[in-house]
Amino acid sequence: MGCGSSTPESSSSAPLVSAPPEQHALKASAKTTSHESSTPVPPPAPAVPPAAPAPATTVVALTPIDDNGPFDKWLASQLAASPADPKDTSEFKYINFTEIPPFTDLHKSLMRKTLTPELWAKLKDVKSSYGYSLSNAIQAGVVRPHLGVGITCGDEECFTLFKDIIYPVVQGWHKFDPYTQTHKSDLEPSKLMFTEEQAAHFSKYVKSTRIRAARNIAGFSLPAGATKEHRAGVETVLKQAFGSLPSELAGTYYPLGGLTSEQEDALQAGGFLFQKPGPKQLLGAAGAGRDWPESRGIFHNDSKTVLAWCNEEDHCRIISMENGGDIKGVFSRFCQLSHAIKAAAESNGKSLMYSDQLGFLGTCPSNLGTGLRASVMIHLPNLNKNVHALEEICASLDLQPRGSAGEHSEAVGAMWDVSNKQRLGFTEVELVQKVIDGITKLLAKEEELAAAAAAAVPIPASTVVALTPIDDNGPFDKWLASQLAASPADPKDTSEFKYINFTEIPPFTDLHKSLMRKTLTPELWAKLKDVKSSYGYSLSNAIQAGVVRPHLGVGITCGDEECFTLFKDIIYPVVQGWHKFDPYTQTHKSDLEPSKLMFTEEQAAHFSKYVKSTRIRAARNIAGFSLPAGATKEHRAGVETVLKQAFGSLPSELAGTYYPLGGLTSEQEDALQAGGFLFQKPGPKQLLGAAGAGRDWPESRGIFHNDSKTVLAWCNEEDHCRIISMENGGDIKGVFSRFCQLSHAIKAAAESNGKSLMYSDQLGFLGTCPSNLGTGLRASVMIHLPNLNKNVHALEEICASLDLQPRGSAGEHSEAVGAMWDVSNKQRLGFTEVELVQKVIDGITKLLAKEEELAAAAASE
């Protein structure tokens, strides 16, 4: 559970047993699009320095938070005035805050909510015996406003010294009260109840199992505050522990600073190599990346079923894993590794960091208690058909399901990562037992649905009217519930979804961080609250998702083409903030002429060598029909008719089959799912579900792909049509050519029906979400960059200078397993399609030149 995010998730996760990297080759990922995130487009973090000495990357530079406004100026002045800290290095400087930070609306951490002027005055000059201060502890939460916890601990004393902040943070994060409750540990695998029948069920459905947690050694400072000497001391104790393991767990310790290129490649291929945290990540911002890679390393046994990381987020992250569902065996190995570390610490006159109130202690308060995450990768093809129902079942079982790209994402191939939700207040045995019992119930439901499907028994639809608490049933939740209850019927309502008619401007909470929230003033509310399009889409409809889902970054959706004019006073400022483009003064142009691309034979040869797959996608919407968030059944059917006509007019090499979602055979569904082509009904926690785009599912939705699976189209998902062109290899010009053909075919079909594509001279191609305007185009290549991968922060910086966006194996700010990076254009609006694809071509060419330069330098060493 990484404290860097606003929800509990791993800061840098090792895959389940040598899992291969995600292939985006011929799989059109059903991930949520960019409007789900809170910021437009950023990236990940460094590992072993390249053999060719490269200048150190500074992490002192500050990222603008309020567009160089008052907060940024204040922060820069605090950095400039900060005296030297003994823990500073040439790459990192601790800031000494002279006053309580003037937090912005973007700061949403529990630390920010807890740190009152009175607490600041009480604790500002407090330091641990190792020199870790309150300023050190809150630095990451101040300079990285998106963090959910916002405070780190530099040593064991912090939990006592800064208890007045940490205990309320723990209450908010874990729903556990350390003032009145205690935590117990239990590492006795024999206490688990795991019957032969359960083992057989797990064996059938579970593909892999993993259990991990952290251990820290008392008497040494933690990574965010560690000295070189303490890091080395930790490494010595851990190496002793690894050397004492029984034969089946015996293996090799690999110090990061002494890896051969072969060892590095092997660790990377297995997904075992962890990266130096970049300054945009929690650990980088907290100072845990200083003196990299000194005294860091990786241990794994010969069969690769136990793994340990030394001096990453904590002193030691221990991981037990294997293919299959033997969760009791995996837990047994986990306990053996934990016991070995404890024994090694005690033989050196030390102990593990542990508290009766907080359990095992570590760098981030999100990972207290057991700090344990027991997860199974499980195949749930029937539950996968209703993701919202799956999430609700898991919630009732204290389980947390994650799709292919993390929480609230879809699961390609119906493969779900399901784990325990709690960490603190339960023993390790109790949490693993919760997983065993919960997965047993999930599998019973899966088989019940499979039997019902086989007997053609209709499954009742689940409701998406229920509201998720935002302020723990406080004033906002009560207000929202009353607004929902009092809302009159909307003609667009269904039995599964109800539009809320807001009678007043929403009383947004600190959690609401969207651009809509920042733009919607009382004056604009009064001006627009009663405005509706001719299709009945109102301001309340438009902002509903942003009100009920506070994490959204845009916060407004469009239900038809008129919205862009009617709600221009909100949408234009949102566009300015998201795209850094001014629709009041700038215009957008489209250019779908592939012959204009400059892509030489030499570049094509380079791309062929390094690029594993290429994909270009965008959306198209047809004027005269309402968009999915506001669509009627008739309009959806009209869209489908036009699109089927377009698909039927494609030239032979693009000809294929249209599969209506409501009429799929089980064989067709399995095939589409296996290819990553099947999109899911959006759940209510997702933007599209909260906006009403999932009504009447799966009516008039469908999927088209050609016979060679190099073009794909989705009908009536987020937009009328998402078009995707893709292939293995690096022929980006050929991929763009097919993309243009598909776009032209949809335009021609629309015009033959007396319609046109939604397009504006100011905003380009229009669609449901303002994040996908302009070209709406994402041109991406999956590329192998083994040398650049050694310094991920440098890779991010290079990509930023080239207007490119790199993504690791699990999306932005994640690591790249096997050094396979997904690199794409950053902009969408203000450039033509040809210009954006050319940026990718030119940028990748420069990236490859740098990659080969680093390879040559390494070879000459």
N, C-alpha and C positions, 0 to 999 in steps of 0.2 A: 504494500500500500504506500505509494509515494506521496510525500506531503507536498509535492510541487503542484498538484492539480487541485481543482475545486471540488472534485469528487474523489473518493478513495480509489487510486489506481497505481499500478507499479511504475516507478520512475524509470526503470530500465530493466525490462523483464527478460530473463533467459527463456528460450523456447522450451517446449516440452520435448525432451529427448531428440536432439539433433533434428529438429523440424526444418524442412527445406524452406527457403525464402518464399514469400508470397509471389506467385507468378501473376503478372498483369498481362502476360502475353496475349492469349486469346480469350481472356476473361474480362468481360465488361463488369467492373466491380459495382456492386449495388450499395456502395458506401453512401452515407449522407453527404450532400454537397456542401460547398464552402460556407453557405449561409448558416450552417449549424454551429460553426465555431464563433468565438467571440471577437476574433480579429481577422482581417482579410487574408493575408497570405504570408506566413513565416516558415522556419525550419529547425534541425537536430544538433549533435555534440561529439570531441576528440578522443582517440585512444593512444596507441603507441606512436611516438614522434617518428616522422620519416627518417630513413637512414641518412638522407642528405639533410644536413642541419638547416632548419628553416627558422626564421626569426620567430621568437615567442609571440603568441597572440595575446594582446592585452585584454583583460576583462574589466578594466577600470572604466572604459567608455560606458556612458549611460544611454539607455534607449529612451527616446522621448515618450512621456506618458500623457501629458496634456498639450501636445503640439508646441513644445517650448514655451508654455504658459507659465503661470506663477509657480506651480509645483516643480516643473523641470528646472527653473531658475533657482529655486530654493535648494533643490537636491544638488545641483552643480556647485553652488556656493558652499554647501556642507562638505562635499567631497574635497573641494579645493582647500578648505580651511582645516581639514582633519589632520591632526598631528600623526606622526608615524606610530604605527602599532607594531609591537615586537613580532607579531605573526604575519605582517605584510611580506610580500615577495615582489619581485620585479613584474610579475603578471597580475597581482591582485592587491588591492588596497581596501582595508576596512575603513568604513566611514564612522566618525564619532559625531553622533547627532547632538547638537547643543540645545535642542528643544524638541518637544513632541512633534512628530511629522504632521504637516497639514494635509492629511490624506484626501485623495480625490474620490469621486463617485466610482472610479474604476477599482479602487482598493476594496476588496470584498472579503478579506481574510478574517478568521476568528480573532486573530491577534489584534487587528484594527478595531474590531468591535469591543474588545476587552480593555485595550490600553487607554485609560482615562487620564486626564491631566494629573489627577491625584496619584495614580499608580506611577506615572512617569516621574513625578517629583520624588516619590518614595524610592524608586529603583534605578534612576538614571546613572547614579555613580557607583552602583553595586557591581563588583567583579568577583569571579571565582578565583580560587588560589592559582589557577592556571591562566588567569588574565582574560577570561571570557566575560564580556560586558553585556548590558542590555542592548546597547547599540549593535554589537556583534550579532546578538540573538535575533533582532528584528530586521537586520539589513536586507535579507532576501525578500521579506514581506513588504518592505518599503520600496525597493527598486523593481520588484516584479509584482505588480498589483493583482495579477490573475490568480496568485496562489491562494489556496483555500485555508491553510493553517497559518502560515505567515511568521512562524517563529521556529528557530532551530536551537538545539542545545549543543554546546561545545565541550561539555564534560558532565560528569554525574552530578556535580554540585548545583548545576543550573536548575534541576528539578526541585531543589529546596529554595535556592535564592530567588528564583522567578516563579515560585509556586502560585503567587497571586494572579499571574497571567496564564500559566500553563494549566492549572486546574480548571478554570472556566473554559479554556480551549478544549481540554479533554471532554468536559461535559457536553460541549456543542458538537464535537466530532464523533465521539463514541457513544453518546447517550448513557454515560456512566459517570457516577458521582464519586470522585476519589476522596472527597471530604467525609463520606459516610460509608462507602463500599470498599471492599478489599478484593484483590485478585489472587488466584491460586494457579499454580502450574502443575501439570500432570503429564509426564512423559513415559507412560507405561502402556505400550501397544497391546498388551494382553487384555486390557480392560475393554478394548473395542469389541462391539457385537457386529460380526460380519459373517453371516451364515453361508453355507455352500450354495444355497439357492441364490442369495444376493451376489456372490462371487461369479456365478454362472451368468446372471443378468448383466453384471458389469462387463464381463468378458465379451458379451455379445455387442454391447452398445458403446462402451468406453474405448476410445482409441489411445489415450495416454493419460497419465496421472502425474501430478506434481505437487509437492508440499515444500514450502519455503518459509523462512523467517530469518531474523537477524540476531546476532549475539555480539555483545560488547564487553570488554574486560575492564573491570574497575581498576582505577589507578592510572589509566591512560586517558588523555583527552580524546574526544570524538573527532571525526574527520573535519567538521566545520571549524574546529579550533585547534587542531592537532599541530604539534611541532614535529620536526623531522625525527627527533629522538623517540617520541612517543609512537609515531608510525612504525619505526623500525622495531620497537619493543613489541608492538602488537604482532607484527609479521613473525618475529621470533617465536612467540607463544603459539601462533597458529601453525607454523611449520612443525613445531613439536607435536601438536595435536594430530596433524595429518600423518605424521610418521608413526603414530601409535595405533592407527586403525587396524582392525582385523583384516585378514587376507582378502576377503571379498570386497572390502572397501578401500584397500590399498591402491595408491595411484601416484600421480606426479604433481608437483607444484611448479607452476610456470611464473616466474617473476616478470611483470610486464616490461620492465626495462631491459630484460635480457633475452627476449624472444628471438629465435631465428625466423627467417621469412617463412620457412616450412611450418614451424610451430604456429606462427600467427595465422597462416592460411587455414590450418587444420582447426584451430580454435574458432576462427571466424566462420568456417563452413558449418561447424556444429552449433553456432549461435552462442558459444560460451564466452566470447570476448566482450568485455564491457569497455565503454568509451569514457574518455575524459569529459566531464560535464562542461558544456558551453556556458557562457555568461547569461544566456536567456533561460537556463534551467535553474531550478531551485538550488541544487548542489553547487553549481558554478557561482551563483549569486551569493551563496553563503560562505564561500571560501574553501569548499571541500576539494577543489581541484588543484590547490597549490602544490608545487614541487612534483608535478606529474612527470613520469610514472613511478617515482621513487617509492619503494616499500609497498607497492600494489602488486597483486598477483592473483592467479587462478589455480585452483586445485580441482582435479577430477580423478575418479578412480578409473581403472582400466576398462571397465564395462560401461563407463559414462552414465552411471545411475546415481551417483552423488557428485555434487559440484559445490564449490565454495569460492566466494570472492573476498579478497582481502583488501581492506581499506578503500572501499567504494563509498557508499552512503553511510555504512556502519563499519565497525571493525571486521565483522564477518557476516556475509549473507550465506546461509546454508540452504541447499536445495537438494531434495531427493526426488527422483523421477524415473519413470519407465514407461515403455509402450504397454498398453493394456490397462486393465482395471483393478490390479491388485493393490488397492489403497492401503490395506493393512501392512503389506510388505514395504510399501513406500514409506509409510509412517515409521515403521520399525527402523529403517535405515536413517531416516531423519533424526530419530531419537539417539541412535548410536553416535552420529556426528556431533549432536549437541552435547552429549555426555563427554565425548573426547575433548571438546574445546573447554568444557568446565574443568575436567581433570588436569589438562595442561595448564590452565590458569592457576589452579590451586597448587600445583607442583612448583609454581613460580611465586608462591606466596600471595596470590591474588584471587579474585573471584569474578563471577559474572555480574554485570550491573543488573540489579534487581531491586524492586521495591514492593512492599506488601500492598501499597495502594495502586501502583501503576504497572506491576509486573516487570517484564524485561524492558530495560530502558534503551533509548537510542537517539539518534540525531533528530528525528522528527516525531512530534507527539502523535502523528497519525499511525505510527508503528509501535505502539506500546502494548502492554499486556502480553499475549502470546506472540503478537506480531505475525501470526501465522496465516498463510493463505494456502488452503488445500483445494486444488482445482482438478477437474477432469475435463478432458476434451471429448465431447459426447455427440453422437449422431442422433438427431431428433427430427426426422423428416416430417412427421405429422404435426407435432407441436410447432414446428417452424412455419406452418401455414398461418398461424395467428400469433405473431410475436408479442402483441399486447397481452394475450392470455398467458403466454409462457412467462412473461415478466411478472404478471400478477401471481401466478402459481409459485414462482421462485420467491417472491417477496413474502408470501405466506409461510414459506419453509425456511426463511432466513438465509436464502441463497442469492447469489448475484450472477446473472447470466451476462455474458459478453459475446458479441458477434465477431465477425472477422476483423473489425477495426476498433474493438473496444466496446465500452458500454453504449447502449442505445443505438448500436449499429446492426446491420443485417448479417446473417450468417451464411456465407457462401457455402453451398453444398450441405446446408443444414447442420454444420459442425459448430457446436456451441461450447464455449469455455464457461463452466459453471463452478462457482466456488462459494465458500462460506462468506457471509457478509460481516460478521462481527470479528473483533480482534481481542477486545478487553472485557473482562468480567466473566469469561468462560475459560475452562482449562483447554489444553491442546486436545486431550481425549474427547472432551465434550464437543469441540468444534469439528473434529474429524468425524465424530459420530453423527453430528448434524448433516454433514455432507453425505455420509452413507445412507442415512434415513431419508434425506430429502431426495437424493438421486433415485432411491428405490421407489419413492412415490411418483417422481417424474416419469420413470420408466413404466410404471403401471398406467399412468395417464397416456403416455405415448402408445402403448399397446391397446388401450381402450379406443383411442382415436383410430388406430390402424384397423381394428376390428369393425368399428362403425363405418369407416370408409369402404371396407370390403363388402359390408352389407348394405351400402348406399344409405346409411342412416344420416339424415341431415344434422349437422352440429349447430346448435343455437349460436347466433352472433353475439359477440361480447360488446358490452356498452363502452363507449369512450366519453361518456358524459362526466364521469367521476373526476374530481379535481385533486391534484397532487398538492399536499401542503407546501407552502412557500415560507411562511414565517411561524412554523410550528403551531398552527391553528390560532395565531395571534390576530391582530386587527386586520391585516390585509386578507388573510384567508377567510375571515368572517365576512368582510366586505365582498369578496369575490363570490362566496357562496350565496350571499343575499342577492347579488346582481344576477347570478345564474337562475336562482329560484324565481325572481321577479320578471325575468325576460319573457316577453310575449313570443308567441310562435313566429318563426321565420319561415317563409315559403321554402327555403332551402334545407330546413331541418330534416333529419331522418330519425328512425328509431334508435340509431346508434350515435347520433351526433346532434348537438344543439348549439346554435349560435347564441352568444351572449350579447344583449343590448345594454351597453354601458350607459347609465343615466348621468354620469359625471366623469370628469377626467380621473383615470385610475390613480390611487394613492401609492405610487410606485415605492418599492422597498430598495434598500441598498443592493440587494441581489440583482435587481433589474439593471442591466448594463447595455441595453441595445441602443443603437443610434436613434431609433424611433422614440425611445423614452427621453433622450436628450433633446430631441427636436420638438416634441409635442408640448407646447406651452398652453397655459389656460386660455390665452387669446386664440391660438389655433384650434383648440378644442371647441371653443364657443363658435368659431367660424364654420367648422366642418362637421360637427357632431350629427347634424341632421341631413347631411349630403349623402345621396345615393346615386349609383349609376343607373342607367336604364334597365340593367339586368338585376337591380336590387342589391348591389354590393355596397355596404355602408362603411363608414369609418370604424365603427365597432367591429365589423367583420374583419377589416383590414388589420387591426391591431390586436385581435384576439390572441393569436399565437404568441406575440411579444408580451402580452399581459400575463397569460397563464404559464408561459415557459420563460422565466426570467433570464436563463442562461443564453438565450439567442442573441446574436450580434447585430442583426439587422432589425428584426422585430416588427416588420410590416410586410404583408403580402398583398398582391393585386388579384382581384377576382375577375377582371376583364380589362380590355384595352383602355376604357374610359378612365380607369383609376389613375393612370399616369397624368391625366389632365386635372381631374377633380381633386386629387390629393397631392398635387404638385408641390404645395408649400411644405409638405413633410418629405415627400420622396426625393426632391432635388437636394435638400441638405443631407439626406441619408446617402445619396449617391456621391456627393462631395466627400463625405467622411469615409466611405468604403472604398471608392475607386480613385480618390484624389483627382477627380475630373469634375469640371464645373459645367453642368448642362445649361446654366444661364448664359454662358458666353462661348462655350465650345460646341462643336458638332462632331458627329461620329460618321464614319464612312465604312462601307463593306466592300470587300474585294475577294471574290471567289474564283480567281483565275490562276490555277496551279502553274501555268507556264511562266508566270512572273517570278517564281522561286529560283534563287541561285543555289544550286546544289551540284557541285562539281563531281567528277568521277573520283577524284582523290578523297573528297569528303564522303562520298558514298562507300568507298572502300574502308575508310576509318569507321564509319557507322556500322558497317557490316561486321567489323571485328569486335566492337565493344557493346553495341546495342542489341539487347536480347529481344525486345519487342517495342512496338510503336503504336500509339493510340491517339486519335483526335476525336473530341466530342463537343457537342453544343446542343442547344434546344431550338425548336421552331414552334411557333404558335400561329394559329390561323385566325385572322380578323373576322369578326362577326360571330364568334363563339366565345362564351365565357371560359375563363381559365379554371383549372381543376379546383382551386380553393373556393370558387363560387359557382361551379358548373351545375347545370341541370342534367337530368338523364338524357333529355333530347339533344342538348349541346354535345355531351360526351359521344353520343351515338353518331352525331353529325361529323365530329372530328374523326372518329374511327372510319367512317365511310370515305372521307377524303383521303386519309392515309392509306387505306387498303387500295384505293385507286392509284396512289403514288407508287406503292410497292409493286403493283401489277404492271407498271409501265417501265420498270428498270431494264437496262440492257442485260443480255444473257449472263454476263459474268457477275452481275449483281442480283440476278433473279433468285428468289428463295420462297420461304413459306411464312405466312402470318399465323401466329398461334394465339387465339383469344384466351385470356386467363380463365374465363369461366367455362371453357370447354376442353381443357387439357385432359388427356388420358394420363394415367399414372406413369406410363413409360415416357411420354413427352415431358412431363413435369420433372422426372428424374434426369432426363437428358439435358434439359435447360438448366437445371440446378447444378449439375455436374460441370457444365460449361461456364457457370457464373453468369448466365444470361437472365435468370429469373429474378424479377424484382418483387418485393414484398409489400403487403399492405402496411402503410405507415402507422405506427402505434401512437397513442395520444401524447407520449413524452417527446415525440419528434415534431419538428416544425410542421410538416405536411399534415400529420394527424391532428395537431392542435389547431390547424387552420381550416380543417374541414375537407381536405383533399382526398380523404379516404372513404368518403360517403359512397354508399351503393356498391361497395367492392364485391366482386371483381368486374362488375358490369362495364362493358365497352373499354376494357383495358386489354392490352395484348402486347406480344413481342414478335418482331420480324427479324429474321436473319437470312442471309443468302446461304447457298449450299456450302461454300467454302468457309463460312463463318468469319468473313473479313468485313462485313458491314452488319450492323445491328441497330434496331430502333425500338424504343419503348413508347407505347401509345397510352396517353392519359395517366402518366405517373405524376411527376412534379409539374410538367408542362404538357402541352398537347403531344409533342414528339421530342424525345431525346434521340439524336442520331449519333452513331459511333462508328468510326472506321478504324480498323486495327489489323495488325499482322505481326507474326514473328519476324525479327530482323529489323534493320534500320532504314528501310526504304520510305522515308518520311514524305517524300514527294508523291509517291504512289498512294500512300495512305490519305494524303490531303486531296488527291485527285478523286478518290472514291467518295470522300466526305462531301466534296462539292457536287458530285453527281447526285448523291442522295438529297442534298439540300435543294438542288435545282428541280428534282422530281417532285418534291413536296410543294414547292412554289408553283410548278406547272399544274399540279392537280388542284391546288386551291383556286388558281385563276380559271381553270376550266369549269369550276363550280361557281364562278362569279365572285370569288373572294380573293384575298391577298394574304401575305404573311404580315404579322404584327411587326411594325418597324417605325422608328421615329428618327428624324434627323438629329435630334439631340441625344437620344439614348440608344440608338441602334435597335437590334432585335429585342423585343419586349417579352417578358415572361412573368411567372408567378412571384419570383423573389428578386428584389433590386440588386442582389449580389451577382446575378447572372445576366446582366444587360450587356449592351454593346455587341461584341462578337459572341459573348457567352462561351468562348472557345477555350478548351484546355487541350493543348498538344503536348503529349508526354512520351518520354522514352524510358524504358527500364534498362539501365546501363550499369556495367561492371566497372567499378573504380577502386581497385584494391589499394592503390597508393594514396590517393586523395582521402580514402576512408580512414587513414591513420590519423588524420587531424580533421575531425568533422567540423569544428568551428571554422577552420580555414576554408573548408569546402563551402560552408554556408556563406561566408563572406565573399568568396569568389562568385558564387551563384547570385548573391544579392547585387553585385556590381554588374552582372550580365542580365538583370531582370528575369532571373530564373528562380524557381522554387524547388528545392530538393526535399524529398520525403523518404523516410526510412521504411522498414518493413511493416510498420503499423501506423503509417501516416506521419504528419508533421511532428517534429521534435521527438522522433523515435529513432532507434538505431537501425542500421542496415545489415541484416543478417547476410553473410556471404558477400558483403560489399556491393550488394545490388541496390542501386538508388533509382527512385522514380523522380525524374527531373522534368519540369514543365515550365511553360510561360507563367509569369506572375500576373500580368495585366489582362483585362478583358475588354475594357472600354477605352476609346480614344485612339485605338490602333485598328487597322484592317486585319482581316484574317491572314492575308499574305504577309503582312508585317510581323504578326505574332509568330507565325510558323518560321519566318526567316530569323527572328530573334532566337528561336530554339536551335535552328541549324547553326547559326553563327556562334551561339553560346556554347553548345555542345562541342563544336569544333575547338574552341579555346579551352574548354575543360579537358578534352582529350590530349591537347598539346601539353597541358600542365601535368596530366596523368603520366604521359610518356617521359616528360622531363624528370619527374620524381622517380620513375622506374629506372631511368638511366643513371641517376645519381646513386640510387640504392645498389645497382649492379657494379658501380665503380668503387664501392666501399671495400 
